[in-house]
Every structure is written in C-alpha cells, then in structure tokens.
Amino acid sequence: MAFELSEDQLKTAENELKKYLPMSQQVYGFLVLRNRVRSDPVRRVLVDKWPQFRVIMCKPQVEQSDLFKDTLLFATDAAVLEEILSKSSVFDWSKYFCVGTSVSHTEIFKAVASAKGVPCKRVAKCYLMTLEDVGRLPPVDSSGISVSSLDESHIGLVSQTWKFGKVDVAVGLIRNMIANFPSCCVLDAEGKPVSWILTYASGAIGMLYTLPEHRGKGYAKILVSSLAKRNHALGYPVYSFIEEENAVSYRLFANLGFTEDPSYREAWFRVNEFQIFQ
C-alpha cells in the first residue's frame, strides 16, 4: 500500500512535486532540504505507488510521545488518501500522531477518525505565504544593526519564548533547526540575540520573535528579508505559514512581497492528542 523511496527516487519526487506548487509546497520544501542536508530526525518518504504517485508522505521514524514529529502529506487523489488512512499500516490510529496537509482533506481525516473511534483535532489553519522573486524584496536599512546566526547556546532562549516551547520535546526540534538549517538574529551590544527567525526542516521560515523591549525597531523586517535572501541563495524555496489569526505577521510578510493563494490553506491534524497532554 505504501513504498519507501530510495535516495535517487527522492530527487525524482522533488522534481515531480514542482508541478503541483503551491499545494505541494511543504512536502516539496522538505525534499529540497532532505536532498541537500542531513539532519536529525530523518523522515521516511512514502508513496502509494511509483513513479506516478498520488499520495506522498514524509513520516518521522518515531512519532509517539513527540508533539513536533509531524508527518507531512500531499495528495492529488482524495479516494487514494482515504484508503491509505483507513486501510494501510502507515498510521497507527491507536497512538498519537500529527499530520500537516491541505485543509481540503479535513473531512477525510474526520471521517476516518470517527470510523476508528478516535479523537482527531485540527490544531492550526494557516495561510501559505510564498516569495516568488527575492529580487523584488523592498530595500531594508540594517545599518548599525548586528545581524548574525543563532547557535546552540541560544536554544534555551528560543524555546522559552516560543509559544509551544514549554513542552520538553521542543528543545530537540529547535536544536535540530539551529544546527542544520539557516537562521538569522539581531544581536544587542553584548552579543545576545534580541530578535530571531529560523528555518524548519520543510524549508518554511518561522518562529519569528522579538523580545518585547526591542519591538518597534524594524528587526522583524530585517530578519525576514535576510533569511529569505540566504535561503534563496542556497536554492531553497522561500515561504512561510502564517496562522489565520496572526494579522500582524500577515501584514509583515505581505509588505515584503510574500503572496498567498486565496484558494489554499495548510492545516495540522492531531490524532489521540490526549496521550500527549494527559
């Protein structure tokens, strides 16, 4: 029912997914980074068939008890997706798991979960904001501002200020992001970060945060622009997920030239969430 892709097949899948952008953005972005960077944890990439796959999943090796090891999923055929969810062994519906995919699959997840008698909750719904042309970024004045990259000594600071960071396993996620993927931060006179942004394993940029006492200085604009240019130079897609209720971030990214497809939203679904928060 599902086949794991080899290294060579991953490169072919990356090229195939480009045909479906922006809907395939998250899985495509993951494969772009996966084919160029070795990071931890590594997800297995599974398809329903090869080479004309209709469902592709980037699935963590171990996901039980880890809130942030989500499976990334893209599907072009709803019937095949429903069959995989309901009949295959790809997902263990007796355990906790989380899936990031198109919000258009909401009813499929609800129906399969209901049939199996387990709780399924949509925990986020986001705009997909992409920057098609980095060259069109508006000029940003960063004179006199020290822009650098985060390092391992900053893991605790980022974790403490992230809204999900109070969960212990968040530290592992942030450590992996800082160690393996681009990040940018603004340093104060003592060399300590006061504002920062990171890159997820899917290539999405996020976790943007500025310490309250340093807000209103334009740091967020400088960091988004800097990281966008850095990721583009590495050949990575430049995009971000913005939660629908986050109007401030939406305006920031829109003013920098990021655009959204009004017909598309990304969503995250948690199954058996109670096993994590009990």
Steps between C-alpha positions, in 0.01 A plus 500: 500500500794736564858488373806672642701703249871451439750787484477518121121485508492789750666723242247395236213561744633850571480588132155345465362700794602827335211444258252532786627815670379674709278217630799266534719770658561342840590152371696651211690725740581207724641301207708797381670517841502121549687454171764754603531490881532207738309587814350327800237367521476358148154430362422205278337602172218271393277493191195297399671391177797592283565695288147638448429553868174654617588523869842581644580510872808613690468299819723516810667179609358529851203722571334369815529740796669768287272794434708645218590198287217550255441322171491725194251384238402597147228326298353549155234230540264522798374142459852357512578716804193374682591141419854545634373665818235238565655174379878521492745458788671833430317661792442331835163640608543362852790743560555873480600648164481837327463574127557824310310516172241692299197621694293351215564157654327592827187294440705192404696512825184554703318214327782248542556599862129471572486156339792387716351657813795726578519878553638714217548873547606769254748708699610759244382655175750716316551721200779382273709810426761463224760736359520439128774753422757580769630780278178690565552520876471865600819667625553459874740722692706285739784748550630496856318173574695182572341209308634150567390136523373312802720236661456222756538739793175670392279189511366576847411859414311402184321218682393721791342760274334269244132447575547121485841505666381405847468140379829320572531347154504849344868525593589215264310660213668837550845341540456319168386819325789710629761230430392412148304781337548875448398748769543873556504710813565858611761532775510769766816680613591202719466251215171353623208432262205736540310395186519185287351278230569135410450252215297182550599165347230565238678818391230725645633799693345573836529521879544873443529677835625830642546561870229745618744775596650499148181513295413782265855528367446320167697190601236255372510656153880482494504134607232376259677677214843368604385139540302511176814605312713241677263210430452608139878505452510139624237395247226459762141611441412817690167474681329510837181381666305776674214406731174659387461697822852648482420823315825669606722233341279487192547874442875473559549226242255656251683834522824317416350355183379160622170395344237238576279282286148591625374152413754315714549452874732264686372321811637277774300213647577323828367153568477372860636829631394401854791252510743792491324734743359253750 
